[in-house]
């Protein structure tokens, strides 16, 4: 299964929140203790978004349908088919790509990876359960947890309480419940990511990536440059990454990649700066402006990438060949 750790999903969520044009400042997309405990510890990437902002613009929702990865479209469709009023009830959505307990850690082996969805809000569970009963949908029990199938696509949902539910395939659901019930380590026990989360979860959109997720994202961003010998040196010294997006005054995207040392961070910055110059040389005036609005630096073993623009500039960039190449 494809890892979430790629620039496609980052940019698609940026688009959604940008086009939402919320008149007030962006709210924080924070996960509750129940949500955190239901995510298995070995997360490759977790991405959290304030879902309310996504509902304020029909254009944003149409764009989401165009660029959202197939795995996430499938999860969302399954929710709707189960009679859940996602648009009205959900405040925060989180998606986590994680490794199943005992699966291979080989970066080329994705057979043990799963995607889990977590939704927070005020859910009318009685109405949903009544629809399940009317449709003769019977749950499967795992300890005290009722797991309800959602349609014929293999997706299921579990209500942890009135405000939190998890959804995914049967392996993802079992892993989530084992983590929440203390049978397997959960996200709260991932000290590295919990520490990183405190620096980003005040934003409306934020994401954390482990080493494998970081390597996948950077390979996507660098494109052909990831085939250079220098990239192999950089890749093996990546530790983790995070990014945030802010839309209270235009668009601001900030990404941080932690490297093992200062020299490697500088090398990664040089590679990315070279790619940016190549894109600028061959791009349209709008794309040239986008490159100019992007700052790439390194300091003390940390690679930083920052991008900012107005809403209108960013909306125009979405139809450009550069954007299409980045998100494909």
C-alpha positions as semicolon CSV with decimal commas, in nm:
position;residue;x (nm);y (nm);z (nm)
1;X;0,000;0,000;0,000
2;X;0,129;0,342;-0,089
3;X;0,270;0,545;0,198
4;X;0,108;0,877;0,279
5;X;0,451;1,033;0,305
6;X;0,450;1,217;-0,024
7;X;0,410;1,573;-0,136
8;X;0,086;1,493;-0,317
9;X;-0,114;1,466;0,001
10;X;0,059;1,761;0,160
11;X;-0,024;1,985;-0,132
12;X;-0,378;1,851;-0,171
13;X;-0,456;1,940;0,188
14;X;-0,291;2,278;0,142
15;X;-0,522;2,341;-0,151
16;X;-0,829;2,243;0,046
17;X;-0,761;2,471;0,337
18;X;-0,642;2,754;0,114
19;X;-0,959;2,761;-0,091
20;X;-1,170;2,741;0,221
21;X;-1,094;3,114;0,277
22;X;-1,183;3,108;0,645
23;X;-1,215;3,472;0,760
24;X;-1,072;3,405;1,104
25;X;-0,738;3,259;1,203
26;X;-0,679;2,888;1,143
27;X;-0,785;2,662;1,425
28;X;-0,560;2,400;1,570
29;X;-0,608;2,042;1,452
30;X;-0,530;1,853;1,771
31;X;-0,585;1,489;1,854
32;X;-0,752;1,379;2,177
33;X;-0,604;1,120;2,409
34;X;-0,848;0,856;2,276
35;X;-0,744;0,932;1,919
36;X;-0,374;0,916;1,999
37;X;-0,405;0,589;2,188
38;X;-0,585;0,423;1,894
39;X;-0,297;0,490;1,653
40;X;-0,028;0,217;1,660
41;X;0,319;0,326;1,766
42;X;0,509;0,245;1,445
43;X;0,375;0,534;1,240
44;X;0,539;0,618;0,908
45;X;0,331;0,930;0,866
46;X;0,041;1,093;1,044
47;X;-0,141;1,387;0,891
48;X;-0,411;1,584;1,070
49;X;-0,644;1,846;0,924
50;X;-0,918;2,073;1,051
51;X;-1,205;1,926;0,850
52;X;-1,435;2,221;0,915
53;X;-1,223;2,443;0,694
54;X;-1,262;2,199;0,407
55;X;-1,641;2,234;0,405
56;X;-1,652;2,608;0,341
57;X;-1,578;2,595;-0,030
58;X;-1,737;2,377;-0,301
59;X;-1,426;2,438;-0,512
60;X;-1,208;2,297;-0,234
61;X;-1,415;1,981;-0,216
62;X;-1,408;1,937;-0,594
63;X;-1,033;1,982;-0,591
64;X;-0,999;1,728;-0,312
65;X;-1,182;1,473;-0,525
66;X;-0,929;1,532;-0,803
67;X;-0,604;1,508;-0,608
68;X;-0,683;1,295;-0,302
69;X;-0,494;0,962;-0,310
70;X;-0,717;0,661;-0,396
71;X;-0,674;0,500;-0,052
72;X;-0,820;0,803;0,123
73;X;-1,101;0,843;-0,129
74;X;-1,199;0,485;-0,056
75;X;-1,206;0,543;0,319
76;X;-1,416;0,858;0,287
77;X;-1,660;0,698;0,043
78;X;-1,708;0,404;0,278
79;X;-1,795;0,643;0,561
80;X;-2,059;0,819;0,354
81;X;-2,209;0,492;0,232
82;X;-2,262;0,391;0,593
83;X;-2,496;0,685;0,644
84;X;-2,256;0,903;0,842
85;X;-2,294;1,278;0,799
86;X;-1,922;1,343;0,779
87;X;-1,964;1,701;0,653
88;X;-2,179;1,797;0,951
89;X;-2,030;1,592;1,231
90;X;-1,653;1,576;1,180
91;X;-1,426;1,844;1,326
92;X;-1,087;1,681;1,275
93;X;-0,968;1,403;1,046
94;X;-0,641;1,218;1,086
95;X;-0,483;0,957;0,863
96;X;-0,194;0,745;0,978
97;X;0,022;0,514;0,770
98;X;0,179;0,257;1,000
99;X;0,354;-0,079;1,005
100;X;0,170;-0,377;1,143
101;X;0,336;-0,545;1,443
102;X;0,594;-0,798;1,325
103;X;0,605;-0,667;0,967
104;X;0,925;-0,608;0,772
105;X;1,108;-0,279;0,815
106;X;1,263;-0,309;0,468
107;X;1,195;0,021;0,291
108;X;1,101;-0,161;-0,032
109;X;0,848;-0,386;0,140
110;X;0,511;-0,219;0,191
111;X;0,306;-0,537;0,247
112;X;0,292;-0,473;0,622
113;X;0,177;-0,112;0,590
114;X;-0,180;-0,002;0,657
115;X;-0,373;0,325;0,659
116;X;-0,596;0,409;0,952
117;X;-0,845;0,693;0,967
118;X;-0,950;0,868;1,288
119;X;-1,237;1,114;1,301
120;X;-1,322;1,349;1,587
121;X;-1,645;1,540;1,626
122;X;-1,997;1,509;1,762
123;X;-2,137;1,195;1,598
124;X;-2,500;1,090;1,605
125;X;-2,409;0,732;1,686
126;X;-2,768;0,634;1,763
127;X;-2,881;0,731;1,413
128;X;-2,588;0,549;1,253
129;X;-2,646;0,234;1,456
130;X;-3,016;0,250;1,376
131;X;-2,933;0,256;1,005
132;X;-2,698;-0,038;1,051
133;X;-2,979;-0,229;1,224
134;X;-3,229;-0,136;0,950
135;X;-2,985;-0,257;0,683
136;X;-2,922;-0,573;0,889
137;X;-2,554;-0,487;0,928
138;X;-2,423;-0,691;1,218
139;X;-2,101;-0,607;1,399
140;X;-1,813;-0,839;1,470
141;X;-1,695;-0,822;1,826
142;X;-1,332;-0,788;1,930
143;X;-1,331;-0,799;2,308
144;X;-1,583;-0,523;2,397
145;X;-1,547;-0,342;2,065
146;X;-1,821;-0,360;1,800
147;X;-1,671;-0,347;1,449
148;X;-1,923;-0,253;1,178
149;X;-1,853;-0,326;0,810
150;X;-1,897;-0,033;0,572
151;X;-2,024;-0,153;0,235
152;X;-1,854;-0,413;0,018
153;X;-1,511;-0,249;-0,004
154;X;-1,365;-0,418;0,302
155;X;-1,373;-0,106;0,523
156;X;-1,501;-0,109;0,882
157;X;-1,567;0,146;1,155
158;X;-1,557;0,141;1,534
159;X;-1,697;0,409;1,764
160;X;-1,456;0,449;2,053
161;X;-1,697;0,694;2,216
162;X;-1,942;0,969;2,119
163;X;-1,665;1,190;1,983
164;X;-1,407;0,954;1,831
165;X;-1,424;0,681;1,570
166;X;-1,162;0,486;1,376
167;X;-1,202;0,337;1,030
168;X;-1,000;0,128;0,789
169;X;-0,960;-0,231;0,669
170;X;-0,981;-0,521;0,911
171;X;-0,606;-0,531;0,979
172;X;-0,593;-0,157;1,047
173;X;-0,895;-0,174;1,278
174;X;-0,756;-0,467;1,475
175;X;-0,420;-0,290;1,512
176;X;-0,596;0,026;1,631
177;X;-0,804;-0,158;1,892
178;X;-0,507;-0,360;2,013
179;X;-0,318;-0,033;2,056
180;X;-0,608;0,140;2,234
181;X;-0,669;-0,160;2,461
182;X;-0,303;-0,184;2,562
183;X;-0,222;-0,510;2,384
184;X;0,024;-0,338;2,150
185;X;0,227;-0,015;2,184
186;X;0,042;0,296;2,072
187;X;0,129;0,643;1,945
188;X;0,149;0,782;2,297
189;X;0,453;0,558;2,347
190;X;0,630;0,693;2,039
191;X;0,843;0,943;2,231
192;X;1,012;1,090;1,923
193;X;0,689;1,174;1,742
194;X;0,512;1,288;2,057
195;X;0,796;1,531;2,115
196;X;0,782;1,657;1,757
197;X;0,402;1,686;1,769
198;X;0,411;1,949;2,041
199;X;0,583;2,184;1,797
200;X;0,330;2,149;1,514
201;X;-0,019;2,060;1,640
202;X;-0,118;2,421;1,695
203;X;-0,163;2,448;1,317
204;X;-0,475;2,374;1,112
205;X;-0,284;2,120;0,903
206;X;0,021;1,933;1,024
207;X;0,209;1,614;0,958
208;X;0,487;1,405;1,109
209;X;0,698;1,149;0,922
210;X;0,941;0,884;1,042
211;X;1,261;0,803;0,856
212;X;1,096;0,587;0,589
213;X;0,816;0,836;0,535
214;X;1,070;1,116;0,510
215;X;1,273;0,927;0,252
216;X;0,962;0,864;0,041
217;X;0,852;1,228;0,056
218;X;1,197;1,362;-0,030
219;X;1,232;1,121;-0,321
220;X;0,904;1,253;-0,460
221;X;1,005;1,616;-0,412
222;X;1,351;1,575;-0,565
223;X;1,232;1,377;-0,865
224;X;1,517;1,286;-1,101
225;X;1,775;1,422;-0,857
226;X;1,694;1,129;-0,626
227;X;1,886;0,910;-0,871
228;X;2,212;1,096;-0,813
229;X;2,489;0,945;-0,603
230;X;2,474;1,239;-0,363
231;X;2,111;1,155;-0,285
232;X;2,201;0,809;-0,156
233;X;2,431;0,973;0,098
234;X;2,160;1,218;0,199
235;X;1,883;0,957;0,210
236;X;2,057;0,727;0,455
237;X;2,112;1,015;0,696
238;X;1,756;1,143;0,710
239;X;1,600;1,102;1,055
240;X;1,244;1,238;1,041
241;X;1,042;1,532;0,913
242;X;0,738;1,748;0,978
243;X;0,541;2,011;0,795
244;X;0,271;2,260;0,878
245;X;0,038;2,478;0,675
246;X;-0,118;2,807;0,772
247;X;-0,391;2,988;0,579
248;X;-0,491;3,279;0,800
249;X;-0,319;3,529;0,568
250;X;-0,243;3,374;0,230
251;X;-0,063;3,040;0,215
252;X;0,237;2,941;0,424
253;X;0,398;2,599;0,403
254;X;0,689;2,509;0,631
255;X;0,876;2,181;0,622
256;X;1,157;2,065;0,849
257;X;1,375;1,761;0,780
258;X;1,610;1,647;1,056
259;X;1,940;1,507;0,930
260;X;2,211;1,323;1,116
261;X;2,467;1,601;1,072
262;X;2,526;1,953;0,946
263;X;2,711;1,850;0,629
264;X;2,428;1,623;0,512
265;X;2,167;1,891;0,575
266;X;2,371;2,136;0,367
267;X;2,404;1,876;0,090
268;X;2,028;1,817;0,087
269;X;1,966;2,191;0,070
270;X;2,204;2,220;-0,224
271;X;2,024;1,940;-0,410
272;X;1,686;2,105;-0,355
273;X;1,817;2,447;-0,454
274;X;1,948;2,297;-0,776
275;X;1,610;2,143;-0,856
276;X;1,442;2,477;-0,784
277;X;1,673;2,657;-1,028
278;X;1,598;2,398;-1,296
279;X;1,224;2,442;-1,247
280;X;1,260;2,818;-1,258
281;X;1,460;2,809;-1,582
282;X;1,194;2,605;-1,764
283;X;0,879;2,729;-1,593
284;X;0,608;2,979;-1,674
285;X;0,609;3,327;-1,515
286;X;0,374;3,198;-1,245
287;X;0,601;2,901;-1,175
288;X;0,907;3,125;-1,162
289;X;0,729;3,336;-0,900
290;X;0,648;3,021;-0,700
291;X;1,017;2,925;-0,696
292;X;1,109;3,276;-0,588
293;X;0,856;3,247;-0,305
294;X;1,026;2,930;-0,179
295;X;1,317;2,947;0,064
296;X;1,549;2,648;0,113
297;X;1,807;2,655;0,391
298;X;1,997;2,434;0,634
299;X;2,117;2,502;0,986
300;X;2,264;2,276;1,255
301;X;2,166;1,955;1,078
302;X;1,815;2,067;0,986
303;X;1,687;2,124;0,632
304;X;1,407;2,381;0,611
305;X;1,176;2,462;0,321
306;X;0,933;2,753;0,338
307;X;0,680;2,868;0,081
308;X;0,439;3,161;0,098
309;X;0,203;3,330;-0,144
310;X;-0,135;3,495;-0,169
311;X;-0,449;3,285;-0,210
312;X;-0,490;3,394;-0,572
313;X;-0,129;3,318;-0,664
314;X;-0,151;2,973;-0,516
315;X;-0,487;2,901;-0,683
316;X;-0,329;2,989;-1,017
317;X;-0,034;2,763;-0,952
318;X;-0,261;2,460;-0,914
319;X;-0,320;2,435;-1,289
320;X;0,044;2,474;-1,381
321;X;0,261;2,190;-1,522
322;X;0,497;2,237;-1,226
323;X;0,222;2,162;-0,974
324;X;0,099;1,864;-1,175
325;X;0,450;1,722;-1,184
326;X;0,497;1,768;-0,811
327;X;0,169;1,601;-0,710
328;X;0,157;1,315;-0,960
